[in-house]
Amino acid sequence: MNISSCVVRCNPEDLEAVKKRVEESGVCDIHIVDEKGYIIVTIEGEGIEEEINKLKTLQFLDGVLSAEMVYSYSEDELDALREDLEIQEPVPEILEREDVRAEDIVYHGDLKKKYI
């Protein structure tokens, strides 16, 4: 499941009409409406393709000047990161050695590829 936040922009004088069209579109949930013509929404989808289709629906609503995705979250990405963390060593071996003094360790951007 993916969830993304989007900003829908319209002319302030069209705000109520555009808000109604966004609500009736059924592709998102409205969270914030600003009198300057901004509507903050979230869209959900099984994948990015579904989210993009919903975003396009918003972009083509009458009165919408722009609709842009601001933040996206994907469960698949999170699961992949968790799996990657699980297979990594929790602490590089060199940091657990008693015979290595802290002042002798030189950091080169990656402690796993550390050279003394």
N, C-alpha and C positions, 0 to 999 in steps of 0.2 A: 504494500500500500504506500502510495506517495501522498504527500500533502504539501501545498505551496501557498504562500501568501502573494496576493497581487494588489496592485494599485490601479484602480479604474479612474480615469480623469474625464471630466466633462465641463462645459461652461457652467458657472454657478447658477445662471438663470434656468438651466435645463436639469438641475440636480434632482428635483423630485420625480420628474418624468423618467430620467435615466435610472434612478434608484428603483423605481417600479419595474422597469424593463429587466434590470439585473435580478431582482427578486423573482420575477416571472420566468426567467431563463431556466431556473432550476439547476444551474451548473455550479453554484457556489453558495457560500454563507457570507452574509454581510456582517462586519464587525464594527466598523467605524464609518460615519458619514460626516464629512467636513463641509461647512457652508461655502468653502472656496472652490468646491467642485471635485473633491477627492472622496473616493469610496474604497475602503480597505476590505478585501474579501479573502477567503481561503477557498481553494479548490482541492478536491481529492480525486484520486484515480488509482486503478490497479497498476498502472505504469505511466511512464512519461508521455507516451503517445496519447493516452486518454486525457491527461492534464493539458497537453498542448491543444487538443481539440476543444476542450472547455474554454481555454484562454482565447482561442480564435472566435468562439461563440461570443464571448464578451467584447472582443475587439470590433466585431461587426454589428453590435447593437446600435440602433439609431441614437445619435446624440453622444456617443462615446468618442472622445478625442484620442484616447490611448488607453490600453490595458496592458500592463507589464508585470511579469513575474518578478518578485523581489527576493523571495527565499523559497528554497525547495528542500524537502526532507524525504528521504527514501529509506524504508525499512531494509531493503536489500543491501544498500550501501552500509548501513549501520551493522547488519549481520556480518558482512564481509570484513569490516574493520574489527569486529569482536573476534572473529575467527583468527584473523591475523595476529591480534594481541595474545590470544590463547596459545599460539604455537611459538611465540617469541620467548626467549629467556627473560625472566622477570628482572634480573640484575646481571649485567655483563660479568663474566667470570673474573676479569682482572680487578674489579672493584671488591671482590670477596677475598682476594688473596692477602694473607697476613704479611708476606714479604715485600709488598709494593707500598711505598710511601706515597701519600696523597700528593706531595709536592713534586714527585717524579712523574706524575701522569700529565701528559700534554694532550689537551682536547683538540681534535681535528674535525669536529663536526659530527662524529659518529663514534661512540664509545665501543661499539662492537668491532670496529676496525682500528682500534687504538694501538699505537706503537709506543713502546717505552724507549 
